[in-house]
Amino acid sequence: MRPTLTLFTGLLASLCVPAVADTFSTAIGLDYSSGDYGTGTTSEIWYVPVVGKYETGPMTYKVTVPWLRITNPEVGPDGDPLPGGCRDVESGLGDTVASAGYALLDGSEGGVLVDLIGKVKFPTADEDQCLGTGETDYSAQVDLARTFGPVTGFATLGWKKFGDPPDSDFDDPVFASLGFATPVAIRTTAGASYDWRQKVVSTGSQIQELTLFVTHRLNQQWKVQLYAVKGFSDASPDAEGGLMVFHAF
């Protein structure tokens, strides 16, 4: 699941629609990625996240519970290295991610929207099946967005603290994203983002990838997002695409 896309969806909604009451929303997605990650063997990941989000005042709380199917496991859905020695195909529950965000600035009257976010990845995936590292990870980030006429620019800057599996010593990387979105039709917005992350192991690579996306609002409750990703490093997939469906109550 692309972190920049969820960043864009949340920030644009906050910029366009002032919060007037507590809101609860859900989302479900389907993501497919493929790449050899520098190994010479193609690894494929099917990722199906179910997301719940609750917004109250300046606070936003979110939980993501995914299902995974990985062929030739090499990395997880976010490019995290996985332990070796697993079967050719593994599937099951992925790692659960919970986050809490605080809107430091709400972006009103053409200003900058600033969100401070903390995340915890709980090791609900089975590391013996190479569906996760079996460790708890933490991250902190700052998300920003601002409108420039019809164009919305957005960015993120963060740091991730990895839990180290046995016989591993992961680095704790800085990550960043930069992108924009603009209306292209009635209730339809398109844009692009570039994602980067420092390498996690000394013999690994940085994440470098470009994402193109389109978001269409069906009505006040429903919206759909399509995206495609091209990776430019061994830590990124050669190609990736996905769909997210959002519903607000």
Short mmCIF file of the C-alpha atoms (twelve columns), coordinates in Angstrom:
data_MODEL
# 
_entry.id   MODEL 
# 
loop_
_atom_site.group_PDB 
_atom_site.id 
_atom_site.type_symbol 
_atom_site.label_atom_id 
_atom_site.label_alt_id 
_atom_site.label_comp_id 
_atom_site.label_asym_id 
_atom_site.label_seq_id 
_atom_site.Cartn_x 
_atom_site.Cartn_y 
_atom_site.Cartn_z 
_atom_site.pdbx_PDB_model_num 
ATOM 1   C CA . MET A 1   0.000   0.000   0.000   1 
ATOM 2   C CA . ARG A 2   1.522   3.316   -1.037  1 
ATOM 3   C CA . PRO A 3   2.068   5.621   1.964   1 
ATOM 4   C CA . THR A 4   2.160   8.725   -0.173  1 
ATOM 5   C CA . LEU A 5   -1.285  8.005   -1.574  1 
ATOM 6   C CA . THR A 6   -2.883  7.778   1.828   1 
ATOM 7   C CA . LEU A 7   -1.034  10.972  2.736   1 
ATOM 8   C CA . PHE A 8   -2.458  12.738  -0.306  1 
ATOM 9   C CA . THR A 9   -6.002  11.490  0.257   1 
ATOM 10  C CA . GLY A 10  -6.068  12.584  3.881   1 
ATOM 11  C CA . LEU A 11  -4.392  15.950  3.413   1 
ATOM 12  C CA . LEU A 12  -6.463  16.979  0.405   1 
ATOM 13  C CA . ALA A 13  -9.676  16.118  2.231   1 
ATOM 14  C CA . SER A 14  -8.547  18.210  5.204   1 
ATOM 15  C CA . LEU A 15  -7.684  21.159  2.978   1 
ATOM 16  C CA . CYS A 16  -10.967 21.074  1.080   1 
ATOM 17  C CA . VAL A 17  -13.484 20.154  3.778   1 
ATOM 18  C CA . PRO A 18  -13.266 21.776  7.236   1 
ATOM 19  C CA . ALA A 19  -13.898 19.301  10.038  1 
ATOM 20  C CA . VAL A 20  -17.286 19.947  11.649  1 
ATOM 21  C CA . ALA A 21  -17.824 16.702  13.567  1 
ATOM 22  C CA . ASP A 22  -16.198 13.425  14.474  1 
ATOM 23  C CA . THR A 23  -15.968 11.170  11.422  1 
ATOM 24  C CA . PHE A 24  -15.281 7.480   10.833  1 
ATOM 25  C CA . SER A 25  -14.229 6.044   7.491   1 
ATOM 26  C CA . THR A 26  -13.036 2.741   6.098   1 
ATOM 27  C CA . ALA A 27  -11.079 1.619   3.060   1 
ATOM 28  C CA . ILE A 28  -10.116 -1.595  1.343   1 
ATOM 29  C CA . GLY A 29  -7.504  -2.062  -1.337  1 
ATOM 30  C CA . LEU A 30  -5.790  -4.460  -3.704  1 
ATOM 31  C CA . ASP A 31  -2.102  -3.985  -4.533  1 
ATOM 32  C CA . TYR A 32  0.145   -6.071  -6.798  1 
ATOM 33  C CA . SER A 33  3.907   -5.615  -7.097  1 
ATOM 34  C CA . SER A 34  6.666   -7.513  -8.871  1 
ATOM 35  C CA . GLY A 35  10.456  -7.234  -8.846  1 
ATOM 36  C CA . ASP A 36  13.693  -9.154  -8.419  1 
ATOM 37  C CA . TYR A 37  15.098  -6.774  -5.761  1 
ATOM 38  C CA . GLY A 38  18.637  -7.438  -6.982  1 
ATOM 39  C CA . THR A 39  18.429  -11.219 -6.499  1 
ATOM 40  C CA . GLY A 40  17.788  -12.415 -10.059 1 
ATOM 41  C CA . THR A 41  14.578  -14.156 -8.882  1 
ATOM 42  C CA . THR A 42  11.227  -12.447 -9.352  1 
ATOM 43  C CA . SER A 43  9.207   -11.866 -6.180  1 
ATOM 44  C CA . GLU A 44  5.493   -11.043 -6.381  1 
ATOM 45  C CA . ILE A 45  3.327   -9.560  -3.629  1 
ATOM 46  C CA . TRP A 46  -0.461  -9.376  -3.422  1 
ATOM 47  C CA . TYR A 47  -1.435  -6.996  -0.615  1 
ATOM 48  C CA . VAL A 48  -5.044  -6.501  0.549   1 
ATOM 49  C CA . PRO A 49  -5.320  -3.853  3.300   1 
ATOM 50  C CA . VAL A 50  -8.439  -3.137  5.365   1 
ATOM 51  C CA . VAL A 51  -8.286  0.322   6.953   1 
ATOM 52  C CA . GLY A 52  -10.314 2.011   9.678   1 
ATOM 53  C CA . LYS A 53  -9.889  5.742   10.398  1 
ATOM 54  C CA . TYR A 54  -11.420 7.932   13.113  1 
ATOM 55  C CA . GLU A 55  -11.071 11.732  13.131  1 
ATOM 56  C CA . THR A 56  -11.957 13.889  16.123  1 
ATOM 57  C CA . GLY A 57  -10.884 17.515  16.398  1 
ATOM 58  C CA . PRO A 58  -7.194  17.810  15.457  1 
ATOM 59  C CA . MET A 59  -6.590  14.073  16.041  1 
ATOM 60  C CA . THR A 60  -6.696  11.252  13.493  1 
ATOM 61  C CA . TYR A 61  -6.411  7.579   14.479  1 
ATOM 62  C CA . LYS A 62  -5.939  4.814   11.928  1 
ATOM 63  C CA . VAL A 63  -5.476  1.033   11.906  1 
ATOM 64  C CA . THR A 64  -4.496  -1.063  8.877   1 
ATOM 65  C CA . VAL A 65  -4.852  -4.858  8.874   1 
ATOM 66  C CA . PRO A 66  -3.603  -6.551  5.668   1 
ATOM 67  C CA . TRP A 67  -3.672  -9.957  4.040   1 
ATOM 68  C CA . LEU A 68  -0.584  -10.988 2.035   1 
ATOM 69  C CA . ARG A 69  0.412   -13.479 -0.626  1 
ATOM 70  C CA . ILE A 70  4.134   -13.476 -1.499  1 
ATOM 71  C CA . THR A 71  5.903   -15.515 -4.179  1 
ATOM 72  C CA . ASN A 72  9.639   -16.026 -3.539  1 
ATOM 73  C CA . PRO A 73  9.677   -13.800 -0.427  1 
ATOM 74  C CA . GLU A 74  12.498  -11.218 -0.495  1 
ATOM 75  C CA . VAL A 75  10.937  -8.006  0.877   1 
ATOM 76  C CA . GLY A 76  7.675   -7.004  2.537   1 
ATOM 77  C CA . PRO A 77  5.045   -4.595  1.158   1 
ATOM 78  C CA . ASP A 78  7.078   -1.530  2.231   1 
ATOM 79  C CA . GLY A 79  10.421  -2.828  0.976   1 
ATOM 80  C CA . ASP A 80  11.492  -4.224  4.361   1 
ATOM 81  C CA . PRO A 81  13.935  -7.174  4.130   1 
ATOM 82  C CA . LEU A 82  12.429  -10.538 5.064   1 
ATOM 83  C CA . PRO A 83  14.173  -13.620 6.493   1 
ATOM 84  C CA . GLY A 84  15.086  -16.275 3.935   1 
ATOM 85  C CA . GLY A 85  14.472  -20.005 3.778   1 
ATOM 86  C CA . CYS A 86  10.720  -19.916 3.100   1 
ATOM 87  C CA . ARG A 87  8.591   -21.750 0.592   1 
ATOM 88  C CA . ASP A 88  8.084   -20.435 -2.942  1 
ATOM 89  C CA . VAL A 89  4.602   -19.124 -2.033  1 
ATOM 90  C CA . GLU A 90  3.443   -17.873 1.370   1 
ATOM 91  C CA . SER A 91  0.149   -16.242 2.355   1 
ATOM 92  C CA . GLY A 92  -1.651  -15.076 5.477   1 
ATOM 93  C CA . LEU A 93  -2.177  -12.150 7.813   1 
ATOM 94  C CA . GLY A 94  0.317   -9.313  7.429   1 
ATOM 95  C CA . ASP A 95  1.651   -6.881  10.019  1 
ATOM 96  C CA . THR A 96  -0.909  -4.546  11.608  1 
ATOM 97  C CA . VAL A 97  -0.083  -0.827  11.565  1 
ATOM 98  C CA . ALA A 98  -1.653  1.689   13.974  1 
ATOM 99  C CA . SER A 99  -1.091  5.441   13.808  1 
ATOM 100 C CA . ALA A 100 -2.082  8.648   15.572  1 
ATOM 101 C CA . GLY A 101 -1.832  12.053  13.936  1 
ATOM 102 C CA . TYR A 102 -2.174  15.623  15.242  1 
ATOM 103 C CA . ALA A 103 -3.049  18.531  12.920  1 
ATOM 104 C CA . LEU A 104 -0.605  21.209  14.032  1 
ATOM 105 C CA . LEU A 105 -1.846  23.572  11.286  1 
ATOM 106 C CA . ASP A 106 -5.151  23.039  9.474   1 
ATOM 107 C CA . GLY A 107 -4.326  24.735  6.165   1 
ATOM 108 C CA . SER A 108 -7.219  27.200  6.433   1 
ATOM 109 C CA . GLU A 109 -7.308  30.374  4.318   1 
ATOM 110 C CA . GLY A 110 -4.643  29.151  1.916   1 
ATOM 111 C CA . GLY A 111 -2.087  28.310  4.589   1 
ATOM 112 C CA . VAL A 112 0.044   25.231  5.076   1 
ATOM 113 C CA . LEU A 113 -1.477  22.074  6.524   1 
ATOM 114 C CA . VAL A 114 0.924   20.294  8.896   1 
ATOM 115 C CA . ASP A 115 0.274   16.880  10.466  1 
ATOM 116 C CA . LEU A 116 2.509   15.207  13.054  1 
ATOM 117 C CA . ILE A 117 2.135   11.411  12.911  1 
ATOM 118 C CA . GLY A 118 3.430   8.487   14.927  1 
ATOM 119 C CA . LYS A 119 3.083   4.865   13.781  1 
ATOM 120 C CA . VAL A 120 3.612   1.437   15.291  1 
ATOM 121 C CA . LYS A 121 3.862   -1.751  13.232  1 
ATOM 122 C CA . PHE A 122 2.791   -4.739  15.303  1 
ATOM 123 C CA . PRO A 123 4.261   -8.138  14.289  1 
ATOM 124 C CA . THR A 124 0.986   -9.920  13.568  1 
ATOM 125 C CA . ALA A 125 2.495   -11.566 10.460  1 
ATOM 126 C CA . ASP A 126 4.134   -14.987 10.803  1 
ATOM 127 C CA . GLU A 127 7.895   -14.503 10.412  1 
ATOM 128 C CA . ASP A 128 8.325   -18.264 9.934   1 
ATOM 129 C CA . GLN A 129 6.317   -17.868 6.725   1 
ATOM 130 C CA . CYS A 130 8.360   -14.809 5.648   1 
ATOM 131 C CA . LEU A 131 5.299   -12.564 5.884   1 
ATOM 132 C CA . GLY A 132 7.056   -10.203 8.311   1 
ATOM 133 C CA . THR A 133 10.173  -9.703  10.396  1 
ATOM 134 C CA . GLY A 134 8.502   -10.739 13.665  1 
ATOM 135 C CA . GLU A 135 9.555   -7.467  15.289  1 
ATOM 136 C CA . THR A 136 7.809   -4.228  16.287  1 
ATOM 137 C CA . ASP A 137 8.740   -1.119  14.270  1 
ATOM 138 C CA . TYR A 138 8.139   2.559   15.074  1 
ATOM 139 C CA . SER A 139 8.102   5.639   12.887  1 
ATOM 140 C CA . ALA A 140 7.517   9.375   13.193  1 
ATOM 141 C CA . GLN A 141 6.830   11.775  10.363  1 
ATOM 142 C CA . VAL A 142 5.691   15.256  9.397   1 
ATOM 143 C CA . ASP A 143 3.168   15.607  6.562   1 
ATOM 144 C CA . LEU A 144 2.617   18.932  4.795   1 
ATOM 145 C CA . ALA A 145 0.269   20.195  2.102   1 
ATOM 146 C CA . ARG A 146 -0.636  23.522  0.521   1 
ATOM 147 C CA . THR A 147 -2.811  24.621  -2.360  1 
ATOM 148 C CA . PHE A 148 -1.430  26.801  -5.164  1 
ATOM 149 C CA . GLY A 149 -4.494  27.717  -7.176  1 
ATOM 150 C CA . PRO A 150 -5.875  24.445  -8.556  1 
ATOM 151 C CA . VAL A 151 -2.734  22.488  -7.631  1 
ATOM 152 C CA . THR A 152 -2.104  20.886  -4.242  1 
ATOM 153 C CA . GLY A 153 1.493   20.200  -3.309  1 
ATOM 154 C CA . PHE A 154 2.249   17.688  -0.545  1 
ATOM 155 C CA . ALA A 155 5.311   16.227  1.147   1 
ATOM 156 C CA . THR A 156 6.399   14.026  4.011   1 
ATOM 157 C CA . LEU A 157 9.604   13.661  5.998   1 
ATOM 158 C CA . GLY A 158 10.074  10.905  8.551   1 
ATOM 159 C CA . TRP A 159 12.265  8.416   10.383  1 
ATOM 160 C CA . LYS A 160 11.689  4.718   11.063  1 
ATOM 161 C CA . LYS A 161 13.028  2.639   13.959  1 
ATOM 162 C CA . PHE A 162 13.268  -1.026  12.985  1 
ATOM 163 C CA . GLY A 163 13.085  -3.916  15.382  1 
ATOM 164 C CA . ASP A 164 16.003  -6.235  14.606  1 
ATOM 165 C CA . PRO A 165 15.203  -9.910  13.935  1 
ATOM 166 C CA . PRO A 166 17.743  -12.493 15.226  1 
ATOM 167 C CA . ASP A 167 21.125  -12.235 13.467  1 
ATOM 168 C CA . SER A 168 20.097  -8.927  11.853  1 
ATOM 169 C CA . ASP A 169 21.111  -5.332  12.431  1 
ATOM 170 C CA . PHE A 170 18.830  -3.041  10.446  1 
ATOM 171 C CA . ASP A 171 19.664  0.617   9.995   1 
ATOM 172 C CA . ASP A 172 16.960  3.122   10.997  1 
ATOM 173 C CA . PRO A 173 16.253  5.055   7.796   1 
ATOM 174 C CA . VAL A 174 15.051  8.543   6.985   1 
ATOM 175 C CA . PHE A 175 12.302  8.625   4.353   1 
ATOM 176 C CA . ALA A 176 10.707  11.387  2.294   1 
ATOM 177 C CA . SER A 177 8.044   11.958  -0.348  1 
ATOM 178 C CA . LEU A 178 7.183   14.885  -2.610  1 
ATOM 179 C CA . GLY A 179 4.181   15.186  -4.897  1 
ATOM 180 C CA . PHE A 180 1.316   17.170  -6.351  1 
ATOM 181 C CA . ALA A 181 -2.310  16.719  -7.386  1 
ATOM 182 C CA . THR A 182 -4.658  18.742  -9.560  1 
ATOM 183 C CA . PRO A 183 -8.291  18.437  -10.730 1 
ATOM 184 C CA . VAL A 184 -8.651  16.964  -14.227 1 
ATOM 185 C CA . ALA A 185 -12.453 16.548  -14.388 1 
ATOM 186 C CA . ILE A 186 -15.522 16.909  -12.198 1 
ATOM 187 C CA . ARG A 187 -14.797 15.086  -8.885  1 
ATOM 188 C CA . THR A 188 -11.592 13.650  -10.397 1 
ATOM 189 C CA . THR A 189 -8.035  14.490  -9.348  1 
ATOM 190 C CA . ALA A 190 -4.739  13.213  -10.761 1 
ATOM 191 C CA . GLY A 191 -1.170  13.613  -9.636  1 
ATOM 192 C CA . ALA A 192 2.277   12.161  -9.076  1 
ATOM 193 C CA . SER A 193 4.694   11.613  -6.209  1 
ATOM 194 C CA . TYR A 194 8.300   10.563  -5.736  1 
ATOM 195 C CA . ASP A 195 9.237   8.411   -2.724  1 
ATOM 196 C CA . TRP A 196 12.716  7.922   -1.268  1 
ATOM 197 C CA . ARG A 197 14.085  6.012   1.744   1 
ATOM 198 C CA . GLN A 198 17.580  5.332   2.997   1 
ATOM 199 C CA . LYS A 199 18.806  1.741   2.773   1 
ATOM 200 C CA . VAL A 200 17.983  -0.585  5.660   1 
ATOM 201 C CA . VAL A 201 21.002  -2.927  5.411   1 
ATOM 202 C CA . SER A 202 24.567  -2.060  4.392   1 
ATOM 203 C CA . THR A 203 24.404  -4.308  1.322   1 
ATOM 204 C CA . GLY A 204 20.956  -3.025  0.313   1 
ATOM 205 C CA . SER A 205 19.699  -0.079  -1.701  1 
ATOM 206 C CA . GLN A 206 17.693  3.064   -1.165  1 
ATOM 207 C CA . ILE A 207 14.018  3.055   -2.098  1 
ATOM 208 C CA . GLN A 208 13.409  5.244   -5.142  1 
ATOM 209 C CA . GLU A 209 10.071  5.139   -6.938  1 
ATOM 210 C CA . LEU A 210 7.608   7.253   -8.898  1 
ATOM 211 C CA . THR A 211 3.839   6.941   -8.395  1 
ATOM 212 C CA . LEU A 212 1.067   8.182   -10.702 1 
ATOM 213 C CA . PHE A 213 -2.481  8.235   -9.331  1 
ATOM 214 C CA . VAL A 214 -6.081  9.197   -10.086 1 
ATOM 215 C CA . THR A 215 -8.766  9.736   -7.434  1 
ATOM 216 C CA . HIS A 216 -12.476 9.956   -8.279  1 
ATOM 217 C CA . ARG A 217 -15.184 10.896  -5.794  1 
ATOM 218 C CA . LEU A 218 -18.382 8.994   -6.594  1 
ATOM 219 C CA . ASN A 219 -20.476 10.917  -4.022  1 
ATOM 220 C CA . GLN A 220 -20.159 12.283  -0.494  1 
ATOM 221 C CA . GLN A 221 -19.529 8.816   0.975   1 
ATOM 222 C CA . TRP A 222 -17.533 6.958   -1.681  1 
ATOM 223 C CA . LYS A 223 -14.298 7.582   -3.571  1 
ATOM 224 C CA . VAL A 224 -11.931 5.383   -5.592  1 
ATOM 225 C CA . GLN A 225 -8.203  5.688   -6.195  1 
ATOM 226 C CA . LEU A 226 -6.083  3.965   -8.856  1 
ATOM 227 C CA . TYR A 227 -2.290  4.118   -8.937  1 
ATOM 228 C CA . ALA A 228 0.764   2.770   -10.747 1 
ATOM 229 C CA . VAL A 229 4.359   2.671   -9.486  1 
ATOM 230 C CA . LYS A 230 7.733   2.421   -11.224 1 
ATOM 231 C CA . GLY A 231 10.773  1.546   -9.106  1 
ATOM 232 C CA . PHE A 232 14.296  2.798   -9.801  1 
ATOM 233 C CA . SER A 233 16.340  0.776   -7.312  1 
ATOM 234 C CA . ASP A 234 16.820  -2.807  -6.094  1 
ATOM 235 C CA . ALA A 235 14.782  -1.998  -2.962  1 
ATOM 236 C CA . SER A 236 11.760  -0.958  -5.044  1 
ATOM 237 C CA . PRO A 237 9.487   -3.120  -7.195  1 
ATOM 238 C CA . ASP A 238 10.048  -3.112  -10.934 1 
ATOM 239 C CA . ALA A 239 6.338   -2.380  -11.321 1 
ATOM 240 C CA . GLU A 240 3.345   -2.021  -9.034  1 
ATOM 241 C CA . GLY A 241 -0.316  -1.086  -9.307  1 
ATOM 242 C CA . GLY A 242 -3.322  -0.943  -7.074  1 
ATOM 243 C CA . LEU A 243 -6.825  0.182   -6.227  1 
ATOM 244 C CA . MET A 244 -8.260  1.710   -3.047  1 
ATOM 245 C CA . VAL A 245 -11.968 2.183   -2.269  1 
ATOM 246 C CA . PHE A 246 -12.887 4.622   0.539   1 
ATOM 247 C CA . HIS A 247 -16.192 5.008   2.382   1 
ATOM 248 C CA . ALA A 248 -17.048 7.739   4.898   1 
ATOM 249 C CA . PHE A 249 -19.889 7.289   7.420   1 
# 
